[in-house]
Amino acid sequence: MDDLLNQGLSLLVIVGSVYSLLGVLFLKIWLHQKNAKLPVDRKKLKRVAAQTLSEQVNDKIVDVIGLIFLSALIVTMPFAIKGIAEVLASGELNYFLVILIALGLVYVARKLWVKSNLLIKLKLGRDAELAVASELIELQTHGYQVFHDIQADGFNIDHLVVGPNGIFAIETKGRHERIKDDTNYKVKFENNHLAFPSWFESKPLEQAQKQANWVNKWLQEATGFNTQVFPVLCFLGWFVELKQRPLFPIVSHKQIVKTILSMRQVNLNQEQQRAICYQVVQRSLHESKAI
């Protein structure tokens, strides 16, 4: 009877450890969903190429990882139960091992919390870029060439558009709205920064300009043309209210196409567009080195 009780306690220790880590993950997701939400409905975003297959691949990856984890658990659990049961039966705990296990669980829980937070941000960034990419498809009917994820020196250009009225380097940003703000997804550009309902940002403005400058320098060296690349900063789902005139367009993803079509800063002939697009295509073939 004591042996059965010890084995039951051993199983409880193992299962409790696993579910405590899962609890950290679900707690992080629950807190995020409680405090923030996306300014658009993901289900209403335009679908992109291979989206169904991508979703199926992601699901299968989760299934495969789950099966690998389950197989490892099946193999090790009998030995773990036996070992823990023997320790409980002896009445002598190795406190060094107990402390080591506890510290290990705390370490993994902390890493899981940080990684899940990063995963939430990456997923938001991916959704934002896919949404903007789907909007930019319309530009192709107007004779524009659209490129995505151009690798640069330690970073990437989210979208690059080449057309008769210029070259546009688009930096896409996704931002969750904090539910406590209860506003209509409005970001204001004033005093040279972006004023969200409960926080301020200026880094995206600097980033968009810096990346456009990099593209401009690269294309001038690659083509020999005196090119001019225009930065565009695009937010997924947020309505942008301009309290002052920005140096370059700051728009919602639904405004991106109209904004680019309306810009008339330069004129590129067909030869220039072909030369520029050729260099962009060659750059697109390079191995990714972006961070």
N, C-alpha and C positions, 0 to 999 in steps of 0.2 A: 504493500500500500504506500509506504514511504517512497519507494522507488518510482511508482507511478506519479506520485505528487511532485517529486523532484523533476521528472521528465516534463510534466505539465508546466511547472514553473520555468523550466529551461525554454520550452516552446514559447511561453509568454514573453520571456526576455527577448528572444530573437524577433518575434513578430512585432513586439512593442517597439523595438529599436528601428525596424524598417518603417513602420507606420508613423513613428515620430518624425522621421525625415520627410515622408510624404506629407505629413501635417504641416511642416514648414513651407513646402511648396504651395499647398492649397491655401494656407494662410496668406502668403504673399499675393496670390492671384485674387483672393477674396478682398483683401485690403485695397488692391489696385482698382478692382471693379467698383468698390464702394466709394472710392474717392475721386475717380477719374473716368472719363468716357471719351470716345472718339467723336469728333465733330461731324462725322458723316456715318451713314449706315453702310457697313462693309458689304452687305448683301445687295446694295443698290449701285455699287461701283461697277463700271464696265469690265467685262471679263477680257482676259488677255490670252494670247496663244499658249496652249498647253496648260491652262490653269487647272482643268479637271485632272489631268495626268499628274501635275505637280502636287495637288491635294492628295491624290491617291498614293503617290510616292512617299509623301510625308507620313501618311497614315501607316503605310507598310513599314517604314523605318521604325516608327514607334512600336509596332507589333514585333518586329524582329528583335529590337533591343529588349523589349519586355520578355520575349521568349528566352533570350540569352541569359537575362537576369534570373528568370525562373529556373532554368536548367542549372545554373550555378547554385541557386538556393536549394534545389532538390538534392544535389550531390553533397553539399556541405552541411545541410541541416541535421542529418542523423548524427554526424560526428560532433557537431556543435551541441546538440541536445545531450548526447552522452557525456561530453566533457563538462558541460555546465551542471548536469545532474550529479556527476561524481564530486564536483566541488561542493555542491549544496549538501550532499550526503556526508561528506567529510567534516562539514561544519567549520572548515578553515578557509577563509577567503584570502586570495592573493590581492591585497589592496593595490599593489602596484599595477596589476593588470586591470583591475576595475577602474582605477584613475585613468589609465592609458586608453581604455575603451571609451570612457566618458569624454575625455578630451578629444578623441577621434570623432565621436558623434557630434560634438559641439563644432569642431572644425568643418566637418562635412555640411552641417546645417547652415553654418555661416556662408560657406562657399555656394551652397544651393540657393540661399537668399540673394546673394549678389548676382549669381548667374541667371537666376530667374528674372531679376530686375533688368539685366542686360538683354535677355531674350524678349521681354516686353517692348523695350525700346527698339530693338532690331526689327521686330515684327511690325511695329508702327512705321518705321522707316521704309520697310519693304512695301507695305500697303500704300504709302504715300507715293513712292516712285512708280508703282504699277498703275495707280490712279492717274497720275500725270502722263505716263506713257500712253495710256489708253485715250486720253484727251488729245494728245499730239498727233494721233493717227489722222485726224481730220486735216492737218496741215499738208499731208501728202497729196490730197486732192487739189491743193493749190500750187503744186509743183515744188514743195519743200522736201528736203532730205532730213530725216530724223535719226539720230544715233543715241545710244544709251550706254551708260556705265563706261565711259572712256577713261582708260587708266592713265594717270598722270604720275608725277614724282611724289609718291607716298600718299596720294589721295586719288579720288576719282571724280569725274564730271558726271553728274547724274544724267543729264540730257544735253545734247548738242544739236541745234537746229541750223541748217544752212538753207538760205533762200535768196531770192532776188533783192530783198531789202536788208540783208545782213546776216551775220553769224550771231547766234544767241546761246550763251552758256547758262543753262537753267539749274539752279540749286533748289532741290525740293526738301521741304521740312514737314514733318508730322508732329503735331503737338496734341496731347490729350487735354481736354478741358476738366478742370477741377469741379466736381459736382456742387461743392459748396458755393461756388461763384454764381451759379444759376443765371448765366448771361447768354446772349445769342451768338456765341462764337465770334466775337469781334476782337480784332487786334488793331491797335492804333499805331501809326507811325508818327511820332512827334519827338522833338528835341533829339533828333538823330538816333533814336532807338525804337525798339518795338515794345509797345505797352500791351501786354496781355492782361486779362482781368485781375490776376493776383501776382504777376511777376513781370520783370523787364528783361529784354535781351538786346544785345548789339552784335554778338559774335556772328550770327547768320549773315548780317550785312557785310561784315568784313570778309567772311568766307566767300560769299558770292563774288565780290569784287576781286579778291585775290585769285580765284580760280579763273575768272574771265581774263585777267591779266596774263595768267600762265598760258591759256589757250592762245591768246593773241600773240604772245612772244613765240610760242612753238610754231604756229601757222605761218608767221612772217618768215621764220628761218627755213621752214619746210617748203614753202611755195615761192618765196621771193616777192610776194605781194605785200603792199602796205595795208594789211587787213585791220579791221576794227571789230572786236568782239564785245557784244553787249551782255552784261549780266542781267539775269532775271531771277528774282527770289519768289518761290511759289510755296504756298501753304495749303495743306490738304484740309478742305472744309471750312477754313476760317474766312470770315468776311474782313477785308482789309479797309480800314478807314484812314485816309491820308490827311493828317493835320498839317503837314508841310510837304513840299514837293521833294520827292526822293531823287537821288542821283540816277537811279535805274528803277524799272518796274518792280513793284511788290504786289503780288496778286494772289487770289484764290485759284485753286486748280481749275475751276470752271471758267475762269477769265483768261487763262493762259493763251488759248488759240486766238481769241479776239485781240488780245494785247499785241501779240507778235505780228499779226496781219496789219495792225494799225500803225506800226512803227515804220518811219520813212527816213532814217538817218543816212543810209548809204544805198548805192546801187551796185549790185554784182552781176556781171554778164555771165553767160552760160559757160564760157571758158574758165572763168575764175571759180565758179561754183563747182565745176567738174574737178579742177585741180585741188580745191579745198577738200571736197568729198573723198578724193583718192587718198589724200594724206590721212584723213580721219579713219577711213576703212583700214589702212595699213596699221594705224595705231590700235585699232580695235582688235587686230589679230595678235597683238603682243600679249605675252603672258602677264597675268595680273600681278602687280606689285603693290597695289593700293592697300592701305591700312583701314 
